Amino acid sequence: MYYNENLLKTTDGEYILETNYRLNPQYYADDIERGFLSEEDLQPQKRYRVLSEQEADAWLEESIWQV
């Protein structure tokens, strides 16, 4: 239903990628019926991952829209 990412930089200079998403229950109905996903998997999710400076630069290159 939605997916977004935010690149955060801590006061210590670490880069953290915050990912927020929620799966569309209609799209994943078959996976739920087969037991691959649970109702909990359909709840809003938030994940964090530490990135190196090179990974953060690559993420920015791919994510920033150029007009």
Buried (B, 14 or more C-beta within 10 A) or exposed (E): EEEEEEBEEEEEEEBBBEEEEEBEBEEBEEBBEEEEBEEEBBEEEEEEEEBEEEBBEEBEEEEEEEE
